[in-house]
Amino acid sequence: QVQLVESGGGLVQAGGSLRLSCAASTRTFTSYAMGWFRQAPGKEREFVAVINWSGKSTYYADSVKGRFTISRDNAKNTGYLQMNSLKPDDTAVYYCAADSRYAVRANDFGFWGQGTQVTVSS
């Protein structure tokens, strides 16, 4: 069982930056890939980025490529999502997820955090 707790959300102006953190409570953090997803009001949850267990492989949604960076610190059992050049369209609840699979579909992730709100004002 893996418990995930996100932090770092908030209100930021367009063009600004935020860094989200996802702390995992597990002794086998390196057994899991980590993903970030987001869900805006009235929309389906969408993939943002994923990182494999070692941090050497990452993949991004086209909408965030070049602006967001996913990373992890296995010594701290924590994953991160650095978000730069934020746009109002990035406004959503952001969720981190973990699974043994390196995947991009929400249904492939077995463990989820509670989410953190990111609001980008224009």
C-alpha positions in Angstrom: 0.0 0.0 0.0 1.3 3.5 -0.9 -0.1 6.7 0.5 0.6 9.9 -1.5 0.3 13.4 -0.2 0.6 16.4 -2.6 1.5 19.9 -1.6 2.6 23.1 -3.3 -0.5 24.2 -5.1 -1.9 27.7 -4.9 -2.8 30.8 -6.8 -0.3 32.3 -9.3 -0.4 34.8 -12.1 0.0 33.7 -15.7 3.6 33.3 -16.6 4.5 32.4 -13.1 5.8 29.1 -11.6 4.9 26.6 -9.0 6.5 23.4 -7.8 4.3 20.6 -6.6 5.5 17.9 -4.3 4.2 14.4 -3.8 5.4 12.6 -0.6 5.1 8.8 -0.7 4.8 6.6 2.4 6.3 3.4 1.3 9.6 1.5 2.0 9.7 0.5 -1.7 9.5 3.9 -3.4 11.8 2.8 -6.2 9.4 0.0 -7.1 7.0 2.6 -8.5 6.7 4.9 -11.4 5.1 8.3 -10.5 2.6 10.2 -12.6 0.9 13.6 -12.4 -2.6 14.1 -13.7 -4.9 17.1 -13.5 -8.7 17.6 -13.6 -10.3 20.9 -14.4 -14.0 21.6 -13.5 -16.3 19.8 -15.9 -13.5 18.0 -17.6 -12.1 14.5 -17.4 -8.8 13.8 -15.6 -5.9 14.1 -18.0 -2.4 12.9 -18.1 0.4 15.5 -17.4 3.7 13.6 -17.0 5.2 10.4 -15.8 8.6 9.4 -14.5 10.0 5.9 -14.1 11.4 4.4 -10.9 15.0 5.6 -11.5 14.1 9.0 -12.9 15.9 8.4 -16.1 12.8 8.1 -18.2 10.1 10.8 -18.5 7.2 11.5 -20.7 4.9 14.6 -21.0 1.6 15.6 -22.4 2.1 17.8 -25.4 0.2 20.6 -23.6 2.9 20.9 -20.9 6.0 19.8 -22.8 8.8 22.4 -22.5 7.1 24.1 -19.5 6.7 21.4 -16.9 9.5 19.1 -15.5 8.8 16.0 -13.6 11.5 14.7 -11.2 11.9 12.5 -8.1 14.2 12.2 -5.2 14.2 8.5 -4.2 16.2 9.3 -1.0 13.3 11.4 0.2 10.5 9.3 -1.2 9.2 12.4 -3.0 8.2 13.3 -6.5 8.0 16.8 -8.0 6.4 18.7 -10.8 8.0 22.0 -11.6 5.6 24.1 -13.5 6.9 27.2 -15.4 5.2 29.6 -17.8 1.8 28.8 -16.3 -1.3 29.6 -18.3 -4.9 30.0 -17.2 -5.7 26.7 -19.0 -3.4 25.0 -16.5 -5.9 25.7 -13.7 -7.0 22.4 -12.3 -6.7 20.0 -9.3 -3.4 18.2 -9.7 -3.0 14.6 -8.6 0.0 12.5 -8.2 -0.2 8.8 -8.7 2.0 5.7 -8.4 2.1 2.3 -9.8 4.6 -0.4 -10.8 3.7 0.3 -14.4 5.2 3.2 -16.4 2.0 4.3 -18.0 0.0 7.3 -19.1 -3.6 6.2 -18.5 -5.2 7.1 -15.2 -6.7 3.6 -15.0 -3.2 2.1 -15.0 -2.3 3.8 -11.7 -3.3 2.1 -8.5 -2.4 4.7 -5.9 -3.5 8.3 -5.8 -3.1 11.4 -3.7 -5.9 13.6 -2.6 -5.0 16.4 -5.1 -3.9 20.0 -4.8 -5.5 23.0 -6.4 -3.6 25.1 -8.9 -5.2 28.3 -10.0 -3.6 30.5 -12.7 -5.0 34.0 -13.0 -4.9 36.0 -16.3 
